C-alpha cells in the first residue's frame, strides 16, 4: 500500500517519524487501542469494530458512513478499516473526484476481488459534496460488495446522502472528544517518539488552554500544540544545553493561538457550535450573549445571509406569536442584508437579533406543528368529513360537499353567515376529533401578544369541541 496520511513516514536511518509531516499526521492512531473517544461506536461487537477487525462469517463487511465534526477520527477510522484487515485502500475526495474516478475504482476493485480475492476499501471524504449522480455511481459497487465504502461527512447524511446509499450502509455518528480525551491526546503527543519525543514539557495551565481552544477537535489541539512548541523554541533562542526538556508555557500557547481564540474556522465544528450558541442566546433573552456570538460569526467571515436565515428561523420557532412583529423584522433584515452586504449588514443583523432576544418567547406554533406531523406519521389521518370535501372534481358530483366562497351545500355551515363568524361544526377527521377534545396541538402561552390569543383559543375550542 502506498504511503498516505495514516502511515507514519520513516527516514533511511532510524525509523523516526518524519518531522516534516504535521504533528497531527504523525500522531494519527495506528490501532483501535490508540483511538481516543468514540467508545460507543468502537465497543466490542459493534458493526464498525467488526469492520475494522475484518470479522468473518455469514455477515459480510458492511459499508459505513461516518458522520461527525472535524477532528473526531473519521479519516483515522477509515484507514483502520483498510489496514487492520489487510485490504486494498483507495482514497478519494468529493471535492476533486468525479463519476469517472468512481467508476475506475469500481472496475479495479471488481478485478482485484475476482482475480486475487482481495477486498477494496474506498474512503470518500466529504461525500456531502457529491451530487446525486455521483453518489448513484457508487451504488453498484456497494451493492455487490466490490468495494467497502467508508464515507465521511460533517453534514447530516439524512439530507446530504441519497437514500439508496444510506440503506446499504451503517451510519456511525461520531462525537467531539471530551476535555479529558483531548488532554490525553496532548499528553501522548508530547511524550511519543512520533510526536515531540519528550523534548518539551507542557505546563498544566498551557494544556488547559489548548484543551479549551480545541473545542473537542483532536486535530486542532495537536496543531495548536505544534505551533506553541515552535513559539517556545523561538523564545528559548540558541540552546547550548539540550539535556533538559523545554517548557511550553501558557504565554507560548496564547501567542500561538491568539487569533484562533477569537476567530473560528467557518467550515469546521465551531461553525456549528457558535451558530448553536447564537440561537440559544436569543432564545434565552440574553442580548449581550447574542450580540457576542453575532460578532464572532461576522469576524470569522461568516456569510451574513446564513446568519440572517438563522435569525428568521429563531423569530418563528422561539418568539412566534409571543411577538408576531419579530418575524417581520427578521424577514426584512434577511432581504436587506442580501441587498446591502457587509460591513453595513452588521447593523441590520444586530437590530433583528436584539428584537428576537428582547421579545416575549413562545414555541407554541413550533411544538404544535411537530405534534401534528407526529400524529400524521403515526397513521392518525382519517377521512375528511363529508361536508368539508371539495366539489371541483368529477367523482364528487354525486356527493354532498362543502364549498368555499359562500356557496351553501348540504351539511356545510359557511362561517361568514354566523353572527360571530365561527361555524360550530366538525373540522377534524372522526379519529382526531374525539382525541383532540382533551388535548390540543396549539397551546398558547400567557406571554406577550399570545396571552390575548390564549383566551380566544380557549373560547374557540369550547365552541368547536362542544366543551
Beta strands, then each sheet from edge to edge (+ up, - down):
strand 1: 63-67
strand 2: 88-93
strand 3: 120-125
strand 4: 147-153
strand 5: 169-173
strand 6: 200-202
strand 7: 246-248
sheet 1: 2+ 3+ 4+ 1+ 5+
sheet 2: 6+ 7+
end
